[in-house]
Amino acid sequence: MSGEVRFRKKLTRQRFPQFMAEQEPCMVAMEAYGSAHLLG
């Protein structure tokens, strides 16, 4: 693992699965805002 950032995108919940399906296998790190757990 090189630790380089490959992309930074804002995706909707609906578009996320399709976007990830098009990527090569990789480690994914995501950031959520403070009250995101309330929406989940």
mmCIF file as gemmi writes it, N, C-alpha and C atoms, coordinates in Angstrom:
data_model
loop_
_atom_site.group_PDB
_atom_site.id
_atom_site.type_symbol
_atom_site.label_atom_id
_atom_site.label_alt_id
_atom_site.label_comp_id
_atom_site.label_asym_id
_atom_site.label_entity_id
_atom_site.label_seq_id
_atom_site.pdbx_PDB_ins_code
_atom_site.Cartn_x
_atom_site.Cartn_y
_atom_site.Cartn_z
_atom_site.occupancy
_atom_site.B_iso_or_equiv
_atom_site.pdbx_formal_charge
_atom_site.auth_seq_id
_atom_site.auth_asym_id
_atom_site.pdbx_PDB_model_num
ATOM 1 N N . MET Axp A 1 ? 0.836 -1.194 0 1 0 ? 1 A 1
ATOM 2 C CA . MET Axp A 1 ? 0 0 0 1 0 ? 1 A 1
ATOM 3 C C . MET Axp A 1 ? 0.873 1.246 0 1 0 ? 1 A 1
ATOM 4 N N . SER Axp A 2 ? 0.575 2.141 -0.881 1 0 ? 2 A 1
ATOM 5 C CA . SER Axp A 2 ? 1.358 3.365 -0.963 1 0 ? 2 A 1
ATOM 6 C C . SER Axp A 2 ? 0.744 4.487 -0.144 1 0 ? 2 A 1
ATOM 7 N N . GLY Axp A 3 ? -0.542 4.397 0.165 1 0 ? 3 A 1
ATOM 8 C CA . GLY Axp A 3 ? -1.205 5.432 0.956 1 0 ? 3 A 1
ATOM 9 C C . GLY Axp A 3 ? -1.596 6.663 0.168 1 0 ? 3 A 1
ATOM 10 N N . GLU Axp A 4 ? -1.461 6.61 -1.152 1 0 ? 4 A 1
ATOM 11 C CA . GLU Axp A 4 ? -1.814 7.779 -1.954 1 0 ? 4 A 1
ATOM 12 C C . GLU Axp A 4 ? -3.325 7.916 -2.105 1 0 ? 4 A 1
ATOM 13 N N . VAL Axp A 5 ? -3.772 9.15 -2.225 1 0 ? 5 A 1
ATOM 14 C CA . VAL Axp A 5 ? -5.19 9.421 -2.448 1 0 ? 5 A 1
ATOM 15 C C . VAL Axp A 5 ? -5.48 9.22 -3.919 1 0 ? 5 A 1
ATOM 16 N N . ARG Axp A 6 ? -6.437 8.373 -4.247 1 0 ? 6 A 1
ATOM 17 C CA . ARG Axp A 6 ? -6.773 8.089 -5.641 1 0 ? 6 A 1
ATOM 18 C C . ARG Axp A 6 ? -7.879 9.001 -6.14 1 0 ? 6 A 1
ATOM 19 N N . PHE Axp A 7 ? -8.837 9.331 -5.272 1 0 ? 7 A 1
ATOM 20 C CA . PHE Axp A 7 ? -9.924 10.222 -5.651 1 0 ? 7 A 1
ATOM 21 C C . PHE Axp A 7 ? -10.577 10.776 -4.398 1 0 ? 7 A 1
ATOM 22 N N . ARG Axp A 8 ? -11.179 11.924 -4.552 1 0 ? 8 A 1
ATOM 23 C CA . ARG Axp A 8 ? -11.993 12.547 -3.514 1 0 ? 8 A 1
ATOM 24 C C . ARG Axp A 8 ? -13.276 12.975 -4.192 1 0 ? 8 A 1
ATOM 25 N N . LYS Axp A 9 ? -14.348 12.319 -3.837 1 0 ? 9 A 1
ATOM 26 C CA . LYS Axp A 9 ? -15.62 12.596 -4.493 1 0 ? 9 A 1
ATOM 27 C C . LYS Axp A 9 ? -16.722 12.677 -3.462 1 0 ? 9 A 1
ATOM 28 N N . LYS Axp A 10 ? -17.689 13.53 -3.729 1 0 ? 10 A 1
ATOM 29 C CA . LYS Axp A 10 ? -18.925 13.533 -2.963 1 0 ? 10 A 1
ATOM 30 C C . LYS Axp A 10 ? -19.933 12.735 -3.769 1 0 ? 10 A 1
ATOM 31 N N . LEU Axp A 11 ? -20.462 11.685 -3.175 1 0 ? 11 A 1
ATOM 32 C CA . LEU Axp A 11 ? -21.404 10.819 -3.879 1 0 ? 11 A 1
ATOM 33 C C . LEU Axp A 11 ? -22.683 10.694 -3.072 1 0 ? 11 A 1
ATOM 34 N N . THR Axp A 12 ? -23.782 10.564 -3.771 1 0 ? 12 A 1
ATOM 35 C CA . THR Axp A 12 ? -25.044 10.283 -3.093 1 0 ? 12 A 1
ATOM 36 C C . THR Axp A 12 ? -25.068 8.811 -2.703 1 0 ? 12 A 1
ATOM 37 N N . ARG Axp A 13 ? -25.94 8.472 -1.81 1 0 ? 13 A 1
ATOM 38 C CA . ARG Axp A 13 ? -26.074 7.075 -1.39 1 0 ? 13 A 1
ATOM 39 C C . ARG Axp A 13 ? -26.433 6.183 -2.574 1 0 ? 13 A 1
ATOM 40 N N . GLN Axp A 14 ? -27.213 6.694 -3.502 1 0 ? 14 A 1
ATOM 41 C CA . GLN Axp A 14 ? -27.627 5.909 -4.662 1 0 ? 14 A 1
ATOM 42 C C . GLN Axp A 14 ? -26.475 5.686 -5.641 1 0 ? 14 A 1
ATOM 43 N N . ARG Axp A 15 ? -25.583 6.642 -5.79 1 0 ? 15 A 1
ATOM 44 C CA . ARG Axp A 15 ? -24.49 6.531 -6.769 1 0 ? 15 A 1
ATOM 45 C C . ARG Axp A 15 ? -23.267 5.801 -6.23 1 0 ? 15 A 1
ATOM 46 N N . PHE Axp A 16 ? -23.134 5.704 -4.903 1 0 ? 16 A 1
ATOM 47 C CA . PHE Axp A 16 ? -21.955 5.098 -4.301 1 0 ? 16 A 1
ATOM 48 C C . PHE Axp A 16 ? -21.711 3.652 -4.744 1 0 ? 16 A 1
ATOM 49 N N . PRO Axp A 17 ? -22.707 2.752 -4.693 1 0 ? 17 A 1
ATOM 50 C CA . PRO Axp A 17 ? -22.435 1.358 -5.095 1 0 ? 17 A 1
ATOM 51 C C . PRO Axp A 17 ? -21.936 1.229 -6.534 1 0 ? 17 A 1
ATOM 52 N N . GLN Axp A 18 ? -22.514 1.969 -7.454 1 0 ? 18 A 1
ATOM 53 C CA . GLN Axp A 18 ? -22.079 1.902 -8.853 1 0 ? 18 A 1
ATOM 54 C C . GLN Axp A 18 ? -20.654 2.427 -9.004 1 0 ? 18 A 1
ATOM 55 N N . PHE Axp A 19 ? -20.345 3.524 -8.342 1 0 ? 19 A 1
ATOM 56 C CA . PHE Axp A 19 ? -19 4.088 -8.414 1 0 ? 19 A 1
ATOM 57 C C . PHE Axp A 19 ? -17.97 3.086 -7.904 1 0 ? 19 A 1
ATOM 58 N N . MET Axp A 20 ? -18.239 2.459 -6.748 1 0 ? 20 A 1
ATOM 59 C CA . MET Axp A 20 ? -17.29 1.517 -6.169 1 0 ? 20 A 1
ATOM 60 C C . MET Axp A 20 ? -17.147 0.268 -7.029 1 0 ? 20 A 1
ATOM 61 N N . ALA Axp A 21 ? -18.214 -0.162 -7.678 1 0 ? 21 A 1
ATOM 62 C CA . ALA Axp A 21 ? -18.157 -1.343 -8.534 1 0 ? 21 A 1
ATOM 63 C C . ALA Axp A 21 ? -17.225 -1.117 -9.727 1 0 ? 21 A 1
ATOM 64 N N . GLU Axp A 22 ? -17.025 0.112 -10.131 1 0 ? 22 A 1
ATOM 65 C CA . GLU Axp A 22 ? -16.178 0.439 -11.272 1 0 ? 22 A 1
ATOM 66 C C . GLU Axp A 22 ? -14.697 0.59 -10.906 1 0 ? 22 A 1
ATOM 67 N N . GLN Axp A 23 ? -14.37 0.579 -9.602 1 0 ? 23 A 1
ATOM 68 C CA . GLN Axp A 23 ? -13 0.788 -9.152 1 0 ? 23 A 1
ATOM 69 C C . GLN Axp A 23 ? -12.274 -0.535 -8.977 1 0 ? 23 A 1
ATOM 70 N N . GLU Axp A 24 ? -10.95 -0.492 -9.091 1 0 ? 24 A 1
ATOM 71 C CA . GLU Axp A 24 ? -10.138 -1.654 -8.767 1 0 ? 24 A 1
ATOM 72 C C . GLU Axp A 24 ? -10.175 -1.843 -7.249 1 0 ? 24 A 1
ATOM 73 N N . PRO Axp A 25 ? -9.938 -3.063 -6.773 1 0 ? 25 A 1
ATOM 74 C CA . PRO Axp A 25 ? -9.932 -3.286 -5.32 1 0 ? 25 A 1
ATOM 75 C C . PRO Axp A 25 ? -8.947 -2.343 -4.631 1 0 ? 25 A 1
ATOM 76 N N . CYS Axp A 26 ? -9.38 -1.738 -3.535 1 0 ? 26 A 1
ATOM 77 C CA . CYS Axp A 26 ? -8.544 -0.789 -2.818 1 0 ? 26 A 1
ATOM 78 C C . CYS Axp A 26 ? -9.054 -0.621 -1.388 1 0 ? 26 A 1
ATOM 79 N N . MET Axp A 27 ? -8.269 0.047 -0.546 1 0 ? 27 A 1
ATOM 80 C CA . MET Axp A 27 ? -8.697 0.393 0.794 1 0 ? 27 A 1
ATOM 81 C C . MET Axp A 27 ? -9.484 1.694 0.701 1 0 ? 27 A 1
ATOM 82 N N . VAL Axp A 28 ? -10.599 1.755 1.401 1 0 ? 28 A 1
ATOM 83 C CA . VAL Axp A 28 ? -11.463 2.929 1.335 1 0 ? 28 A 1
ATOM 84 C C . VAL Axp A 28 ? -11.55 3.568 2.71 1 0 ? 28 A 1
ATOM 85 N N . ALA Axp A 29 ? -11.337 4.874 2.769 1 0 ? 29 A 1
ATOM 86 C CA . ALA Axp A 29 ? -11.53 5.648 3.991 1 0 ? 29 A 1
ATOM 87 C C . ALA Axp A 29 ? -12.579 6.706 3.689 1 0 ? 29 A 1
ATOM 88 N N . MET Axp A 30 ? -13.576 6.797 4.56 1 0 ? 30 A 1
ATOM 89 C CA . MET Axp A 30 ? -14.645 7.777 4.338 1 0 ? 30 A 1
ATOM 90 C C . MET Axp A 30 ? -14.773 8.656 5.566 1 0 ? 30 A 1
ATOM 91 N N . GLU Axp A 31 ? -15.203 9.876 5.339 1 0 ? 31 A 1
ATOM 92 C CA . GLU Axp A 31 ? -15.412 10.824 6.414 1 0 ? 31 A 1
ATOM 93 C C . GLU Axp A 31 ? -16.882 11.217 6.42 1 0 ? 31 A 1
ATOM 94 N N . ALA Axp A 32 ? -17.448 11.267 7.586 1 0 ? 32 A 1
ATOM 95 C CA . ALA Axp A 32 ? -18.845 11.677 7.734 1 0 ? 32 A 1
ATOM 96 C C . ALA Axp A 32 ? -18.91 12.9 8.627 1 0 ? 32 A 1
ATOM 97 N N . TYR Axp A 33 ? -19.913 13.711 8.446 1 0 ? 33 A 1
ATOM 98 C CA . TYR Axp A 33 ? -20.069 14.887 9.287 1 0 ? 33 A 1
ATOM 99 C C . TYR Axp A 33 ? -20.679 14.49 10.622 1 0 ? 33 A 1
ATOM 100 N N . GLY Axp A 34 ? -20.648 15.397 11.572 1 0 ? 34 A 1
ATOM 101 C CA . GLY Axp A 34 ? -21.003 15.127 12.964 1 0 ? 34 A 1
ATOM 102 C C . GLY Axp A 34 ? -22.315 14.431 13.226 1 0 ? 34 A 1
ATOM 103 N N . SER Axp A 35 ? -23.384 14.762 12.511 1 0 ? 35 A 1
ATOM 104 C CA . SER Axp A 35 ? -24.68 14.158 12.802 1 0 ? 35 A 1
ATOM 105 C C . SER Axp A 35 ? -25.085 13.109 11.758 1 0 ? 35 A 1
ATOM 106 N N . ALA Axp A 36 ? -24.128 12.616 10.996 1 0 ? 36 A 1
ATOM 107 C CA . ALA Axp A 36 ? -24.434 11.637 9.946 1 0 ? 36 A 1
ATOM 108 C C . ALA Axp A 36 ? -25.071 10.375 10.496 1 0 ? 36 A 1
ATOM 109 N N . HIS Axp A 37 ? -24.718 9.978 11.712 1 0 ? 37 A 1
ATOM 110 C CA . HIS Axp A 37 ? -25.274 8.751 12.278 1 0 ? 37 A 1
ATOM 111 C C . HIS Axp A 37 ? -26.784 8.859 12.477 1 0 ? 37 A 1
ATOM 112 N N . LEU Axp A 38 ? -27.306 10.07 12.613 1 0 ? 38 A 1
ATOM 113 C CA . LEU Axp A 38 ? -28.753 10.25 12.774 1 0 ? 38 A 1
ATOM 114 C C . LEU Axp A 38 ? -29.506 9.949 11.481 1 0 ? 38 A 1
ATOM 115 N N . LEU Axp A 39 ? -28.843 10.163 10.339 1 0 ? 39 A 1
ATOM 116 C CA . LEU Axp A 39 ? -29.488 9.946 9.052 1 0 ? 39 A 1
ATOM 117 C C . LEU Axp A 39 ? -29.425 8.487 8.619 1 0 ? 39 A 1
ATOM 118 N N . GLY Axp A 40 ? -28.456 7.75 9.136 1 0 ? 40 A 1
ATOM 119 C CA . GLY Axp A 40 ? -28.25 6.352 8.733 1 0 ? 40 A 1
ATOM 120 C C . GLY Axp A 40 ? -29.253 5.44 9.249 1 0 ? 40 A 1
